[in-house]
Amino acid sequence: MGPLFEKSQAEDALEPDVLLDAAADIPCVALETEGSRLGASPNQLSTHPFFWTVDSAFFASAESLVREIPTSVAISRLVEVMGQGSLQLPEGPFVSLPGRRGIVDKLVFRNREVDRIVVNAQQRRVDLRWANIGKVPIWRDAWPETRDLRNMIMAMVGSRRTQASAEGIHLASGAPELVGANGEAVVRSLGHVFVLPGPLSSFLLRRREEIESSSSGQRRLAAYAIALGALFIRFAITNVSEFVRQEAGRISRETPFGHYPVQEDSELIKTLTSAKLPPFDPRAWSREGEYQ
């Protein structure tokens, strides 16, 4: 499917939407339900009211093992044989996604949103339940819809922009069910960044509305970019004021947008100081260390 949906190929398709619908009938997803593992198409998957994804080093290793076994074996059965009750899969359909796969992910997650997040710090694991998007979505995309604004923010994010553009950033505008999140402000899993309900999410939602209005200035745009960039730092920021000052200087040097006294933004500094960062990332072996 990959070559069919490379940018140049997709643009050349006579009927792009028809091509996408046809791809949704291909059994390209490993679906486990009731102890059985089978190949399912995104359209078949859409008949389920919800499904789970599990992100952890253990299940990634189990997925690699399952792929090498010549017969069909479900990961849930493998865990049962190992006798590891604490590592059971969540109840309900489970979609195995060992890595990001472009168009497949787009088809699997379209019209879906996360309504339940289970964090297990001891197992370095995040379980996400993907349900159909309701009338009032739980999450809002952090990136503005206007292309020019998005490009400006991406430029201000700087060296982390490649990672930021590759991962979806979801701001909690509703109330997802949270289990095991011990004051976490942000959770990362399978190419998605979830800013959980709290001061940081409220700050970003409010600032996004402001920068999309004509009344917002470049300083607020830079402050928003700095806050988004902080989501991708792997170490604790011990001196937020200094971090903001350095980031403001970097934006002034690396972009044509000029210098803005972002370090005077007390709300930005207060929000980042109170947020528990870095994000909880099940693939990170350690959360120790400090931002230098």
Helices and strands as residue ranges (DSSP letters): G 3-5, H 7-12, H 16-23, E 29-33, E 36-40, H 42-45, E 50-56, H 57-68, H 75-82, G 85-87, E 94-96, H 103-109, E 112-120, E 125-132, E 139-141, H 147-157, G 158-160, H 161-166, E 168-172, E 177-179, E 186-189, E 192-195, H 199-211, H 218-230, H 240-254, G 262-264, H 266-274
